[in-house]
Amino acid sequence: MAISVKAPHRDDTLEQQLDQLHAELEEASGRFLGYPCNLAFDYEPLYRFLRFCLNNIGDPLGGSNFQVNTRAIERKVLQFFAELLHLPWPQAWGYVTSGGTEGNTYGLFLARELHPNGILYFSQDSHYSILKTAKLLNLRNIMIRSLPNGEIDYQDLEASISVKREHPVILCANIGTTMKGAIDDLGRIQQTFERLAIHDFYIHCDAALSGMILPFVDNPPLFDFGAPINSIAISGHKMIGAPLPCGVVLARRALVKQIERSIEYVGIMDTTLSGSRSGFTPLVLWYAIRTHGRQGWRRSIQKVLQTTEAVLARLQEIGWPAWRNPHSNTIVIRRPSDELVRRWQLAVKGDIAHLIVMPHTPMERVEQFLEELRREAQTL
Ligand SMILES: *Cc1c(COP(=O)(O)O)cnc(C)c1O
């Protein structure tokens, strides 16, 4: 019997539902000031690639039997980031992930495989994905206090490590915390290791947002492979901007070699956490890199930081408590009313909230928000 292939059934209600969803998303997209997703993108030239079932399964540096992929493009993306983060390409390994969380999970997985007896240290201000990953990997872990600006408390770190000196140290450094944009000082952390004569250590950097900011500022703090770090994760849908969540993880190739294994079924090295992986998101990242160029990114980031400074000055003018960390586009403010939090989609934690300035942030919207905040300040 012949099988008839019919077009999927479409009716008015389906069309209406899609139209309504689209309108709602249009509206909501114009009003978020609290989440760091760059919306200044246009990937229309890539839409035709959505007709393929692009799958970059396996190690992007190895071979594969599955040929509908963008692995060559993925390697170019990785090469761009390796260079940006001072890791010579022959010593680099990585892949395009589903986001910052997968990149962090990969980094800590690699650390655990290399140091099964290690203890993970991370701060109170670390992203929630770190504790989740520690549980997932059954990794012994110690949460360290944070300083008021969001950096890890170096004294607490030293005291905690010093009583467990027989264990290798797995440190997750925050390169831009989620709430306050704080950067853990790798120089001070290294000095701590030296003072305690810790030679067995692994440093993973969670640079979800700031990993795409710091390479483009003048005199950035130490945060990349120029320091003795082992891996780093950056989100693709944050500062770069992508219609689909994605990210990049990079690690030192020699370490990954120690734990890789091959899978005959698809003819790949099974080095990645996920099996099937998007072949579309590497294309998106590559397109973003190619269309901006390094100079374009520098201009864009510098402008974001200037705007951040201007918005901070306006907040001070209207008398609303606000501050930021160096090199950060995150402005920490006193938590406003729930109504403002909801309307402007601000991220909140306890008595603080934050605004994040991104390349697309519409200044007239910010002015509108500031006006509402000014009115609220008067009623305090
Ligand atoms: C957003 C963020 C993450 C998680 O990234 P996803 O891409 O949402 O998985 C991890 N760490 C920090 C510091 C973040 O800000």
The ligand as an ORCA input file, in Angstrom:
! r2SCAN-3c Opt
* xyz 0 1
  C      24.198     32.858     32.306
  C      25.295     32.295     33.092
  C      25.570     30.924     33.075
  C      24.711     29.928     32.388
  O      24.711     30.087     31.042
  P      23.553     29.432     30.158
  O      24.037     29.782     28.811
  O      22.276     30.081     30.577
  O      23.551     27.974     30.423
  C      26.672     30.478     33.779
  N      27.441     31.309     34.476
  C      27.201     32.620     34.534
  C      28.120     33.502     35.327
  C      26.112     33.157     33.861
  O      25.870     34.475     33.951
*
